[in-house]
Amino acid sequence: MLAAAINPNLATWSVGPVASEIERQSVQWIAELLNYPRDAGGLLVSGGTIANITALLAARRALLGSAIRQHGLQNGPVHQYRFYATPETHAWLEEAVDIMGFGESAITRVETDELLRMDTAHLSACIARDRQAGHVPLVVVASAGTVSTGAIDPINAIAEICTQEKLWFHIDGCYGAAAAVLASAPRDLQHLGLADSIAMDAHKWLYVPLEAGCVLLKDKNHLIDTFAHETGYYPVSDEQNPLPVGYRDQGVQTSRGFRALKVWMCLRQAGREGYVAMIGDNIDLAQRLAGLIGKTADLDLRYHGLSIVTFRFNPGLEVLAEITVADQSEPDSDDLLNRINQDILKKLQAEGWAYPSHAHIGNEFLIRVCITNFRSSARDIDLLPAKVVDLGRSLI
Ligand SMILES: Cc1ncc(COP(=O)(O)O)c(C=O)c1O
């Protein structure tokens, strides 16, 4: 309400100096929470997709030089550039390579281990194979908390490979990076500072109302090199009147609203301690749910990462065989379980009793619970497994 009433424009520093400083401080505080360098560059954007795309645009400019801004990909010999990521990476990556002009075929998919984390031996093999084929590797994208299961790619090992291979290291931490605030954070989350760039969503696990994403770059000059344009109509900095670089020169947007105020207020209200408590609680609840599912007959716990738990109703082969005699499908096929679990989820959502989402991993349709609400309580969690089993049994 305040931001709407004041309605500053954060395009250039001089038209919104106080608001710009509030954004600068919010970005700096987010960097501190993530153990990212305090002097990193960065800005707030609408969400994680745009934060990730902004980082990759900066990577493209940093790796391919200033000519890319003048001539695009039509400058010089045509190369097959390559971006490396696992199949678990969120779909923003397809959008990014598409709109940057590389095309989706520029993504080399790296295999994952049994916990759906990037297999770094395969990453090295892919880079070597691509170089041998004459392609030009550019960027490795790691996830710090994948969208489906909360898997964290091996940040340290990937950082080493990027250094050796001279590749840009980007981390998509939209969902999980905020958990770096915990002293008990998984080891790889404690090393986000190894990345050249990070995208994170304040509107996910910093509990800020939509829309609030954040992109961080270790070297702030990359943003300016990528996005600054001189014009005859915006204020320019000179020796007599030096001005901080405005946000229109650091991102895609020109006119920009005061989304920083809500981010700044949440950060001030909760503080580091508040986030440690709230994020820690969410993770404990996920742990509790995973434990309950593990103990509940007819439920299979599939994956558990940070505050995400995926599972499915599975009454076992004997029961499935009886159903499939009637409908003539394979008794142990995932198809049947997928259909049952889809129906369970539809019913749960329609009733409004709880609203889990879903994940597709391999051939399996899974029920997915992602706890990023500080009002979620043990009571919500404790009732869910039995409810899913009841619904499942009523459907077979
Ligand atoms: C890991 C990850 N990356 C990126 C995104 C996209 O973020 P946004 O919806 O804010 O654009 C999401 C959204 O769920 C996500 O979980």
The ligand as an ORCA input file, in Angstrom:
! r2SCAN-3c Opt
* xyz 0 1
  C      14.007    -24.129     -8.735
  C      13.122    -23.100     -9.381
  N      13.623    -22.273    -10.312
  C      12.878    -21.335    -10.922
  C      11.540    -21.197    -10.631
  C      10.734    -20.143    -11.326
  O      10.457    -19.114    -10.438
  P       9.297    -18.036    -10.715
  O       8.008    -18.802    -10.707
  O       9.409    -17.074     -9.587
  O       9.564    -17.413    -12.052
  C      10.953    -22.049     -9.686
  C       9.521    -21.959     -9.373
  O       8.957    -22.825     -8.752
  C      11.771    -23.014     -9.028
  O      11.268    -23.838     -8.091
*
